[in-house]
Amino acid sequence: MKFILSFILSIVLLSATGTLAQPIVREAPKGFDQPRVGIAAGQLDSISYPSKTVGTVRRALVYKPPGYSKGKKYPVLYLLHGIGGDEKEWLKGGRPQVILDNLYAEGKLRPMLVVMPNGRALKDDRAVGNIYSPEKVAGFAAFEQDLLNDLIPYIEKTCKPLTTRENRAIAGLSMGGGQSLNFGLGHLEKFAWVGGFSSAPNTKKPEELVPDPEKARKLLKLLWISCGDQDGLLAVSQRTHDYLYQHDVPHVYYLEPGGHDFKVWKNGLYMFSQFLFKPVDVAALPSYTVLGTPAATNVRNAKYPQLLPDNRAVFRLKAPGVQQLQLDLGRKYDMAKDSAGTWTVTTDVLSPGLHFYSLLLDGLPIADPASDTFYGMGRMASGIEVPARDGGYYALRDVPHGAIRQQRYYSSVTNSWRQMNVYTPPGYEASPAQKYPVLYLLHGGGEDETGWARQGKTDLILDNLLADKKAKPMLVVMLDGNMGGSGGLAGFGEATLQRFEQELKQAVLPLVESNYRVAPGAGNRALAGLSLGGLQTMYAGVRNTDMFQYLGVFSSGFFANNPKLSDPQYAFMQANAGTINTNLKQLWLSMGGPEDIADANNKVMRARLDELGIKYAYSEYPGGHTWPVWRHDLYQFAQKLF
């Protein structure tokens, strides 16, 4: 045992990948930026153009492809530099002419002009003095008008290129990456191809960059976001990608090993240029990356597990002494070991939401030391959160936030110490005279009172609803529904359901109503739960409509094949149908679609409710028996309360 513990502690988690096939990695090969003998070379010219915006004559470089002909029209890429550079920065640090010459020699580019301007639109546009001064930074913003009103018209007058938006691209590094995103996405009538390499903080917020996602989907040929994983500005690219993903705007999110340097930017130009002015396979765009993004559920500074843009997950573990290593993610994945003792696996595409998992070291299940742990599967397990496109309602936003309090209490029903989590809304402490309605919220089988607080993101959902004025301020009491004794699960029998009802009425409600500022009466109480918690809600809630006027049953239903459990419940409903319908303001049933494992039981239950004349509302949200469904259930149900 001592050996096993020391062995586990010595493990270093390095990485994780997400599908049985290896991820599609596309990056520049060795020597891509080195001059080659015997190939045709492009032509690099310096130009001067009059700028009415700045009130002076400005300079730019123009690269013309090998075999350039004045009688032929070409598309144009405008390539921008960083805050400390000028029109020669790409030439000095990136060798764009060499990279492009080599790509032309390999037949990988459509012939194009590349214009490298000075993006600092000032009369003195040199990169001297304090380059971060407000005046110098303002010059980069002013370049938008210089570009649109002076440079592009000059290029189109003198070089005679193709002039439609489909034949115009803009890209840049660092400050120039921010300019490219700002100007390109801000003028989709001018640019169909937009690329930001390690975009700097001058980049507008995503909702300002793409205020109309539908328009962006329609007009953009390609949107490219790339960055090095050690770049201090990575958060700028990450937030842009997250917004684009949530709003279903096709794009490349390309992460690679590296910092804020030309190694990354040269690779960005190499990759991005090959897409330009050609048909684009939108479905393949998520495959263009080297690295994934560390999962939000990783512990501090852990790089793995990682999520690839198509929601495959990447896991890597250095464990040279292990003979067999598997990832247990609902299904088992065999991990492959390299010569250094590092194990790697890539999963299939994962559905959005939280997935419990374990690592099996020679058959021994352990929690991943690089990932957060959650009580699920009847034990503590690692979890990986896969982002959902429509997950903005539980995103961490800059709004007033409530608090989740851990409340311990002694239960006379179970003769044991128990605990619950209680959400109090923003302003609870500041308004001592206000009393609040209460939602009592139940977890599913194999989980406990931490489920809704951690996996369910209850506080964020309520915070956002309240900030948007879509729900009334309320307390949310997240109970431990496990009633089977010490360490036991709740169970599905009549005795355990009765015990839960007793716990709710005799221990929980008196405790909450004597320790928190609670509005009295059934009209200020709601009871809801998922799966097993939905069964408990139906049992205890329907029998106590004089205490609860709102019931929410998520992904649950009385068992069609268990008449000993279901028949007495339906008999009670039949005898009390009038009272139930009169007392309840809301009996809200929801399911995760046909793939939800409780779907059959729920259908039978709804049919019986129809026969008995019990009124209810029904909602369906695709996703199966999963946390994304239940988070959305809470989001909808909370808006109907009180």
C-alpha positions in Angstrom: 0.0 0.0 0.0 2.8 2.4 0.9 4.4 1.7 -2.5 1.1 2.3 -4.3 0.6 5.6 -2.6 4.1 6.9 -3.3 3.7 5.7 -6.9 0.5 7.6 -7.4 1.9 10.7 -5.9 4.9 10.6 -8.2 2.7 10.6 -11.3 2.9 13.7 -13.5 -0.1 14.3 -15.6 1.0 15.6 -19.0 -1.8 15.3 -21.5 -5.0 14.0 -22.9 -6.5 13.6 -26.4 -10.0 13.0 -27.6 -10.7 10.4 -30.2 -9.5 6.9 -31.1 -7.9 8.3 -34.3 -5.0 10.7 -33.8 -5.9 14.4 -34.0 -5.3 16.0 -37.4 -2.3 18.1 -36.9 -1.2 20.5 -39.6 1.8 22.7 -39.1 4.8 24.0 -41.0 7.4 21.4 -41.9 11.1 21.9 -41.0 12.7 24.4 -43.4 9.5 26.1 -44.5 11.1 29.5 -43.8 14.5 28.8 -45.4 15.5 29.9 -48.9 15.6 27.2 -51.5 17.8 27.0 -54.5 16.3 26.6 -58.0 12.8 27.9 -57.3 11.1 31.0 -58.7 11.1 34.0 -56.4 8.5 36.7 -55.9 9.2 40.4 -56.2 9.3 42.8 -53.2 8.7 46.5 -53.8 8.5 49.5 -51.6 5.7 51.9 -52.4 4.6 55.4 -51.1 1.0 56.5 -51.1 -0.7 59.8 -50.2 -2.8 59.5 -47.0 -5.5 62.1 -46.5 -6.2 60.5 -43.1 -2.8 61.2 -41.8 -2.0 64.2 -44.0 1.3 62.9 -45.3 2.9 60.4 -47.7 3.2 56.9 -46.1 5.1 53.8 -47.0 4.3 50.1 -47.5 5.9 47.0 -48.9 4.2 44.9 -51.7 5.1 41.3 -52.4 4.2 40.1 -55.9 4.1 36.4 -56.5 6.5 34.5 -58.8 5.5 35.0 -62.4 3.7 38.2 -61.6 2.1 39.8 -64.7 0.8 43.3 -64.9 -1.9 42.1 -67.3 -3.4 39.8 -64.7 -5.5 40.6 -61.7 -4.7 39.2 -58.2 -6.4 39.0 -54.9 -4.8 40.9 -52.0 -3.7 40.0 -48.5 -3.0 43.0 -46.2 -0.5 41.8 -43.6 0.0 43.9 -40.4 2.8 44.1 -37.9 3.0 44.5 -34.1 3.1 47.4 -31.7 6.9 47.7 -31.9 7.3 47.2 -35.6 6.6 48.9 -38.9 6.2 47.9 -42.5 9.5 46.0 -42.4 8.8 44.0 -39.2 7.5 40.9 -41.1 10.4 41.2 -43.5 13.0 41.3 -40.7 11.5 38.7 -38.4 9.3 36.5 -40.5 10.7 36.1 -44.0 7.3 36.2 -45.6 8.7 36.3 -49.1 10.7 33.1 -48.4 7.7 31.3 -46.8 5.5 32.3 -49.8 8.1 31.5 -52.4 8.4 28.0 -51.0 4.6 27.5 -50.9 4.3 28.6 -54.5 7.0 26.2 -55.5 5.0 23.4 -53.9 1.8 24.5 -55.6 0.0 25.3 -52.3 -0.9 28.9 -52.9 -3.2 30.8 -55.1 -1.2 33.7 -56.6 -1.8 36.9 -54.6 -0.4 40.3 -53.7 0.7 40.8 -50.1 0.7 44.4 -48.8 2.7 45.1 -45.6 1.8 48.6 -44.5 2.8 50.7 -41.4 -0.1 50.2 -39.1 0.8 53.3 -37.0 -1.2 56.0 -38.7 0.8 59.0 -37.5 2.8 61.7 -39.3 5.8 60.3 -37.3 5.1 56.6 -37.7 8.5 55.4 -36.6 8.6 52.8 -33.8 10.7 55.0 -31.5 10.3 56.5 -28.1 7.5 55.2 -25.9 5.7 52.9 -28.3 3.0 52.3 -25.7 2.1 56.0 -25.3 -1.6 56.9 -25.8 -0.7 58.8 -28.9 1.2 55.9 -30.5 -1.6 53.4 -29.5 -4.2 55.8 -30.9 -2.3 55.7 -34.2 -3.1 52.0 -34.6 -6.8 52.7 -34.2 -6.6 55.5 -36.7 -5.1 53.2 -39.3 -8.6 51.8 -39.9 -9.5 54.9 -41.9 -6.0 55.1 -43.5 -6.4 51.5 -44.7 -9.9 51.8 -46.0 -9.8 55.3 -47.5 -6.2 55.7 -48.6 -4.1 52.5 -48.9 -6.7 50.1 -50.4 -7.8 52.7 -53.0 -4.1 53.3 -53.9 -3.4 49.6 -54.3 -6.4 49.1 -56.4 -5.6 52.1 -58.6 -1.9 51.3 -59.2 -1.7 47.5 -58.9 -5.1 46.7 -60.6 -6.0 43.7 -58.3 -9.3 42.0 -57.9 -11.5 44.3 -55.9 -14.4 42.3 -54.6 -14.5 41.4 -50.9 -14.1 37.8 -51.7 -10.6 38.7 -53.1 -9.5 40.7 -50.1 -7.9 39.3 -46.9 -6.5 40.9 -43.8 -4.2 39.3 -41.1 -1.7 40.4 -38.6 0.4 39.6 -35.5 -0.1 40.9 -32.0 -1.3 44.5 -32.3 -1.8 43.9 -36.0 -3.8 40.8 -35.1 -6.1 43.0 -33.1 -6.3 45.5 -35.9 -7.1 42.6 -38.4 -10.0 41.3 -36.3 -11.3 44.8 -35.5 -11.1 46.1 -39.1 -11.9 42.8 -40.9 -14.8 41.8 -38.8 -16.0 45.4 -38.6 -16.1 45.7 -42.4 -17.3 42.4 -43.8 -18.4 44.3 -46.8 -14.6 44.8 -47.5 -13.0 41.6 -46.2 -14.0 37.9 -46.5 -10.8 36.5 -45.1 -9.7 37.5 -41.6 -6.8 36.3 -39.5 -5.5 37.2 -36.0 -2.1 35.8 -34.9 -1.5 36.2 -31.1 -4.0 39.1 -31.1 -3.2 41.8 -28.6 -5.5 43.6 -26.0 -6.4 46.2 -28.6 -8.8 43.5 -29.9 -12.4 44.4 -29.3 -14.6 42.3 -27.1 -16.1 39.4 -29.0 -19.6 40.7 -28.8 -18.4 43.9 -30.4 -16.3 42.1 -33.0 -19.2 39.9 -34.1 -22.5 41.5 -33.0 -24.4 39.7 -35.7 -23.2 36.0 -35.8 -25.6 35.2 -38.6 -24.1 37.8 -40.8 -20.6 36.6 -40.0 -21.6 33.0 -40.9 -23.0 34.2 -44.2 -20.2 36.6 -45.3 -16.9 35.2 -43.9 -15.0 32.8 -46.1 -12.5 32.1 -43.3 -11.9 33.4 -39.8 -8.5 32.4 -38.3 -7.5 32.7 -34.6 -4.1 31.4 -33.6 -1.8 31.7 -30.6 1.0 30.1 -28.7 0.1 28.2 -25.6 2.7 30.1 -23.5 1.7 33.5 -24.8 0.6 35.9 -22.1 -2.0 37.2 -24.4 -3.7 33.8 -24.9 -6.8 34.9 -23.0 -7.6 37.4 -25.8 -7.7 34.6 -28.4 -9.5 32.2 -26.0 -12.3 34.6 -25.3 -12.8 35.3 -29.0 -12.9 31.6 -29.8 -15.3 30.9 -26.9 -17.8 33.5 -28.2 -17.5 32.2 -31.8 -18.0 28.7 -30.6 -21.1 29.6 -28.5 -22.6 31.5 -31.5 -21.7 28.8 -34.0 -19.5 31.0 -36.2 -17.1 28.7 -38.2 -13.5 29.5 -37.6 -10.1 28.0 -37.0 -8.8 28.1 -33.4 -5.2 27.1 -33.8 -3.1 26.6 -30.7 0.6 25.5 -30.8 3.5 25.3 -28.5 5.2 28.7 -28.2 5.1 32.2 -26.9 4.6 35.7 -28.3 7.2 35.4 -31.1 7.9 34.9 -34.8 8.0 31.1 -34.4 4.3 31.2 -33.9 3.6 34.1 -36.3 5.5 32.5 -39.2 3.6 29.3 -38.7 0.3 31.3 -38.7 1.2 32.9 -42.0 2.2 29.5 -43.5 -1.1 27.9 -42.5 -3.4 30.9 -43.1 -2.1 31.7 -46.5 -2.8 28.3 -47.9 -6.6 28.7 -47.3 -6.9 32.1 -49.0 -9.0 32.6 -52.1 -9.9 28.9 -52.4 -13.0 26.9 -51.5 -13.0 26.1 -47.7 -14.2 22.9 -46.1 -15.9 24.4 -43.1 -16.5 21.0 -41.5 -12.7 20.4 -41.4 -11.8 23.8 -39.7 -11.8 22.4 -36.1 -9.1 19.9 -37.1 -6.5 22.6 -37.8 -4.6 22.8 -34.5 -1.6 21.3 -32.7 -2.8 21.6 -29.1 -6.2 21.7 -27.4 -7.3 24.1 -24.7 -6.9 23.0 -21.1 -10.3 22.0 -19.8 -12.1 24.4 -17.4 -12.2 21.6 -14.9 -8.4 21.3 -14.7 -6.7 22.2 -11.4 -4.7 25.4 -11.4 -2.0 25.5 -14.1 -2.6 22.0 -15.3 -2.3 21.8 -19.1 -4.1 18.5 -19.5 -6.7 17.2 -20.1 -7.2 19.3 -23.2 -10.2 19.9 -25.4 -9.7 20.1 -29.2 -11.9 22.5 -31.1 -14.2 19.7 -32.2 -14.7 18.5 -28.5 -12.5 15.5 -28.6 -10.4 15.4 -25.4 -6.7 14.7 -25.1 -5.3 12.9 -22.0 -1.6 12.2 -21.4 0.0 10.7 -18.3 3.7 10.0 -17.5 3.8 6.7 -15.7 6.7 4.6 -16.9 6.3 1.9 -14.3 2.7 1.1 -15.3 2.0 -1.9 -17.6 -1.5 -1.0 -18.7 -3.2 2.4 -18.5 -6.9 3.1 -19.5 -9.1 6.0 -19.4 -12.6 5.2 -18.0 -15.0 7.8 -19.4 -18.1 5.8 -19.4 -16.4 3.6 -22.0 -12.8 2.5 -21.6 -10.0 3.8 -23.8 -6.7 2.1 -24.0 -3.9 4.6 -23.7 -0.7 4.2 -25.8 2.8 4.4 -24.2 5.8 6.0 -25.8 9.5 5.4 -25.1 9.6 8.0 -22.4 6.8 6.3 -20.4 4.2 8.8 -21.4 0.7 7.4 -22.1 -1.7 9.2 -24.5 -5.2 8.7 -25.7 -7.6 10.8 -27.8 -11.3 10.2 -27.2 -14.2 10.4 -29.6 -16.1 13.7 -29.8 -17.7 14.2 -26.4 -21.1 15.6 -25.8 -21.3 19.0 -24.0 -21.4 19.1 -20.2 -19.7 17.4 -17.4 -18.2 13.9 -17.8 -17.0 11.8 -14.9 -13.9 9.8 -15.5 -11.1 7.8 -13.8 -7.7 6.6 -14.8 -7.1 2.8 -14.5 -3.5 2.1 -13.6 -3.0 -1.7 -14.0 -6.7 -1.9 -13.1 -6.6 0.4 -10.1 -9.0 3.3 -10.6 -7.6 6.7 -9.4 -8.7 10.3 -9.7 -6.7 12.4 -12.2 -4.4 14.6 -10.1 -4.6 17.3 -12.8 -8.4 17.5 -12.8 -11.0 18.6 -10.3 -13.0 15.9 -8.6 -16.8 15.6 -8.1 -19.0 13.2 -6.1 -20.6 11.1 -8.8 -20.8 7.4 -9.7 -21.2 6.8 -6.0 -17.7 8.0 -5.3 -15.3 10.8 -5.9 -14.3 10.9 -9.5 -12.5 13.3 -11.9 -14.6 15.4 -14.2 -14.1 17.1 -17.5 -16.4 19.9 -18.6 -17.1 20.1 -22.3 -18.4 23.5 -23.3 -21.9 23.8 -24.8 -22.8 26.3 -27.5 -25.8 27.5 -25.6 -24.1 27.4 -22.2 -24.1 31.2 -21.8 -26.8 31.1 -19.2 -24.5 29.4 -16.7 -21.3 31.3 -17.7 -19.5 33.3 -15.1 -20.5 36.9 -15.9 -19.8 40.3 -14.5 -23.1 40.5 -12.6 -24.0 40.5 -8.8 -23.3 37.1 -7.3 -25.0 35.2 -4.5 -23.4 32.7 -2.2 -23.5 29.0 -1.5 -23.4 28.2 2.2 -22.7 24.8 3.7 -25.3 24.1 6.4 -24.7 21.2 8.8 -27.5 19.9 11.0 -28.5 16.9 13.1 -31.4 14.9 11.7 -33.7 13.3 14.2 -35.1 11.2 11.3 -31.8 9.5 10.5 -30.2 10.1 13.9 -27.1 11.4 12.2 -25.3 14.6 11.2 -26.1 15.7 7.7 -25.5 18.7 5.5 -27.1 20.7 2.8 -25.9 23.6 0.5 -28.0 26.8 0.5 -27.8 29.4 -2.2 -28.6 32.9 -1.0 -29.2 35.5 -3.8 -27.2 38.7 -4.3 -28.1 41.3 -1.7 -29.3 38.8 0.9 -27.1 40.2 3.7 -27.7 43.8 2.7 -31.5 43.5 3.0 -32.3 42.1 6.4 -36.0 42.8 6.2 -36.6 40.9 3.0 -38.0 37.3 3.1 -37.5 34.9 0.2 -39.3 32.0 -1.3 -37.4 28.7 -1.4 -36.7 26.1 -4.0 -35.7 22.7 -2.5 -33.5 21.0 -5.1 -32.6 17.3 -5.3 -29.8 15.4 -6.9 -29.8 12.1 -8.8 -28.6 8.6 -7.9 -24.9 8.2 -7.1 -24.5 11.9 -6.2 -25.1 14.0 -3.1 -25.9 17.6 -2.0 -22.8 18.9 -3.8 -24.2 17.8 -7.2 -26.4 20.9 -7.9 -23.9 23.2 -6.3 -20.9 22.0 -8.3 -22.0 19.9 -11.4 -25.2 21.8 -11.7 -23.8 25.4 -11.5 -26.9 26.4 -9.6 -25.5 29.7 -8.3 -24.4 30.9 -11.8 -27.7 30.0 -13.3 -29.6 31.9 -10.7 -27.2 34.9 -10.7 -27.6 35.3 -14.4 -31.4 34.9 -14.3 -31.6 37.5 -11.6 -29.3 39.9 -13.4 -31.5 39.5 -16.5 -34.6 40.0 -14.4 -36.0 36.6 -15.6 -36.5 35.1 -12.1 -37.5 36.3 -8.6 -34.9 36.3 -5.9 -35.1 33.0 -4.0 -33.2 30.7 -1.7 -32.2 27.3 -3.2 -31.7 24.5 -0.7 -29.7 21.6 -2.2 -30.4 18.5 -0.1 -28.7 15.2 0.4 -31.3 12.8 -0.8 -29.4 9.7 0.2 -31.5 8.0 2.8 -30.2 4.5 2.8 -28.1 4.8 6.0 -24.4 5.6 6.4 -22.8 5.8 3.0 -25.9 4.3 1.3 -27.7 5.5 -1.8 -31.2 6.8 -1.5 -32.9 3.7 -2.9 -36.2 3.4 -4.8 -38.4 1.6 -2.4 -41.5 2.8 -0.5 -39.6 2.8 2.8 -36.8 5.0 1.6 -39.2 7.4 -0.2 -41.2 7.7 3.1 -38.0 8.3 5.0 -37.1 11.1 2.6 -40.5 12.7 3.0 -40.1 12.6 6.8 -36.6 14.1 6.5 -37.9 16.9 4.3 -40.9 17.8 6.5 -39.5 17.1 10.0 -35.8 18.1 9.7 -35.1 20.2 6.6 -38.0 22.6 6.4 -37.9 23.5 10.2 -34.2 24.1 10.0 -34.3 26.3 6.9 -37.3 28.3 8.1 -35.7 28.9 11.5 -32.2 29.8 10.2 -33.0 31.8 7.0 -35.3 34.6 6.1 -38.0 32.6 4.5 -41.4 33.8 3.2 -44.1 31.6 4.7 -46.6 29.4 3.0 -46.9 26.8 0.3 -47.0 29.5 -2.4 -43.4 30.3 -1.4 -42.1 26.7 -1.6 -41.0 24.7 -4.6 -39.6 21.1 -4.8 -37.7 19.8 -7.8 -35.2 17.1 -8.6 -33.4 15.2 -11.3 -33.7 11.4 -11.9 -33.9 9.8 -8.5 -34.6 13.3 -7.1 -37.5 13.6 -9.5 -38.9 10.4 -8.1 -38.6 11.8 -4.6 -40.2 15.1 -5.8 -43.2 13.2 -7.2 -43.6 11.1 -4.1 -43.2 13.8 -1.4 -44.4 16.7 -3.5 -47.7 15.2 -4.7 -48.5 14.0 -1.2 -47.9 17.5 0.3 -49.4 20.0 -2.1 -50.5 21.9 1.0 -46.8 22.6 1.6 -45.4 22.9 -2.0 -47.2 24.6 -4.8 -44.5 24.2 -7.4 -43.0 20.8 -8.4 -40.3 20.1 -11.0 -39.6 16.6 -12.2 -36.5 16.3 -14.4 -35.6 13.1 -16.3 -37.7 10.9 -14.1 -41.0 9.0 -13.8 -42.6 6.3 -11.7 -41.4 2.9 -12.9 -43.7 1.1 -15.3 -42.3 -2.3 -14.3 -42.7 -1.7 -10.6 -46.4 -1.7 -9.7 -45.6 -2.0 -5.9 -44.1 1.4 -6.1 -46.2 3.1 -8.8 -49.7 1.8 -8.1 -50.1 3.2 -4.6 -48.8 6.6 -5.9 -51.3 6.7 -8.7 -54.1 5.5 -6.4 -53.3 8.5 -4.1 -53.4 10.8 -7.1 -56.7 9.4 -8.2 -58.2 9.9 -4.8 -56.8 13.5 -4.5 -56.8 14.7 -8.1 -59.0 17.7 -7.4 -56.9 18.8 -4.4 -53.7 18.3 -6.4 -54.9 20.4 -9.4 -56.2 23.1 -7.1 -53.2 23.4 -4.9 -50.4 23.1 -7.5 -49.5 26.2 -9.5 -47.0 24.2 -11.5 -46.3 20.5 -12.0 -43.5 20.7 -14.6 -42.1 17.6 -16.2 -39.1 17.6 -18.4 -37.0 15.0 -20.3 -33.7 14.9 -22.2 -35.3 13.6 -25.3 -35.9 10.0 -26.5 -32.2 9.2 -25.6 -32.9 9.9 -21.9 -32.8 6.6 -20.0 -35.9 7.7 -18.0 -37.9 8.4 -21.2 -40.0 5.2 -21.2 -41.0 5.6 -17.5 -41.8 9.3 -18.1 -44.1 8.5 -21.0 -46.0 5.9 -18.9 -46.3 8.4 -16.1 -47.6 11.1 -18.3 -50.2 8.7 -19.8 -51.3 7.8 -16.3 -51.5 11.5 -15.3 -53.7 12.1 -18.3 -56.0 9.3 -17.4 -56.3 10.7 -13.8 -56.9 14.2 -15.0 -53.8 15.5 -13.3 -52.7 18.8 -14.9 -49.0 19.2 -15.8 -46.7 21.0 -18.2 -44.1 19.1 -20.3 -40.8 20.2 -21.8 -38.1 18.4 -23.7 -34.5 19.4 -24.2 -32.2 17.2 -26.2 -29.2 15.7 -24.5 -30.2 12.5 -22.7 -29.7 11.8 -19.0 -27.0 14.4 -18.6 -26.1 17.6 -16.7 -26.6 19.9 -19.7 -30.2 18.9 -19.7 -30.7 19.4 -16.0 -28.9 22.7 -16.0 -31.3 23.8 -18.7 -34.2 22.4 -16.7 -33.3 24.5 -13.7 -32.8 27.6 -16.0 -36.4 27.1 -17.3 -38.1 26.0 -14.1 -36.7 28.8 -12.0 -38.3 31.3 -14.3 -41.7 29.8 -13.6 -41.5 30.1 -9.8 -43.2 32.3 -7.3 
